[in-house]
């Protein structure tokens, strides 16, 4: 059971970095730092979008309109942090 919890925590940590990479990539894309016509850059952006959008879409639905600021990745990171801490403190202590 401990191995399962550690695997879930590792997956949450990996998804944490995917969300951060997606946010950084969206900034680079918005400010024309990366070439938007490059096929490799487009495939990376598409991959990051497909990995993060299913988790960010429900959060964006409940968020008020803040103009051009999107704080849904921050909220998702807070949710992931809570899940990680819950697994490591509460669930793991029940198992051990």
C-alpha positions as CSV (number, residue, x, y, z in Angstrom):
1,X,0.0,0.0,0.0
2,X,2.9,2.3,0.7
3,X,4.2,1.8,-2.8
4,X,0.9,2.8,-4.3
5,X,0.8,6.0,-2.2
6,X,4.4,6.8,-3.3
7,X,3.5,6.2,-6.9
8,X,0.5,8.5,-6.7
9,X,2.7,11.2,-5.0
10,X,5.3,10.8,-7.8
11,X,2.5,11.3,-10.4
12,X,1.3,14.4,-8.6
13,X,4.8,15.8,-8.5
14,X,5.3,15.1,-12.3
15,X,1.9,16.8,-13.1
16,X,3.0,19.7,-10.9
17,X,5.9,20.3,-13.3
18,X,3.8,19.9,-16.4
19,X,1.4,22.6,-15.1
20,X,4.4,25.0,-14.5
21,X,5.9,24.2,-17.9
22,X,2.5,24.9,-19.5
23,X,2.2,28.2,-17.8
24,X,5.7,29.2,-18.8
25,X,5.1,28.1,-22.4
26,X,1.9,30.1,-22.6
27,X,3.7,33.2,-21.5
28,X,6.5,32.6,-24.0
29,X,4.0,32.0,-26.7
30,X,1.9,35.1,-25.8
31,X,4.9,37.4,-25.9
32,X,6.3,35.9,-29.1
33,X,9.5,34.7,-27.5
34,X,9.1,31.3,-29.3
35,X,8.4,30.9,-33.0
36,X,4.7,30.0,-33.3
37,X,5.2,28.7,-36.8
38,X,7.8,26.1,-35.8
39,X,6.3,22.6,-35.9
40,X,8.3,21.4,-32.9
41,X,7.2,24.3,-30.8
42,X,3.6,23.7,-31.9
43,X,3.7,20.1,-30.9
44,X,5.1,20.9,-27.5
45,X,2.4,23.5,-27.0
46,X,-0.3,21.1,-28.1
47,X,1.0,18.4,-25.8
48,X,1.1,20.7,-22.8
49,X,-2.4,22.0,-23.6
50,X,-3.8,18.5,-23.9
51,X,-2.3,17.5,-20.6
52,X,-3.4,20.5,-18.6
53,X,-6.7,21.6,-20.1
54,X,-8.9,18.8,-18.8
55,X,-7.9,19.8,-15.2
56,X,-7.9,23.5,-15.7
57,X,-11.3,23.8,-17.6
58,X,-13.5,23.0,-14.6
59,X,-11.6,25.5,-12.5
60,X,-12.0,28.2,-15.1
61,X,-15.7,27.6,-15.2
62,X,-16.1,28.7,-11.6
63,X,-13.5,31.5,-11.6
64,X,-14.7,35.1,-12.0
65,X,-13.4,37.0,-15.0
66,X,-10.2,38.8,-14.0
67,X,-9.5,40.3,-17.3
68,X,-6.3,39.0,-18.9
69,X,-5.1,37.2,-15.8
70,X,-5.6,33.5,-15.5
71,X,-5.0,32.2,-12.0
72,X,-6.5,28.7,-12.6
73,X,-3.0,27.1,-12.8
74,X,-2.2,28.5,-9.3
75,X,-5.5,27.1,-7.9
76,X,-4.7,23.7,-9.5
77,X,-1.2,23.7,-8.0
78,X,-2.8,24.4,-4.6
79,X,-5.2,21.5,-5.0
80,X,-2.3,19.2,-6.0
81,X,-0.3,20.4,-3.0
82,X,-3.3,19.7,-0.7
83,X,-3.7,16.2,-2.2
84,X,0.0,15.4,-1.9
85,X,0.1,16.5,1.7
86,X,-3.1,14.7,2.5
87,X,-1.7,11.5,1.1
88,X,1.6,11.9,2.9
89,X,0.3,12.9,6.3
90,X,-3.1,11.3,6.7
91,X,-3.4,8.3,4.4
92,X,0.2,7.2,5.0
93,X,-0.1,7.4,8.7
94,X,-3.2,5.2,8.6
95,X,-1.4,2.6,6.6
96,X,1.7,2.5,8.7
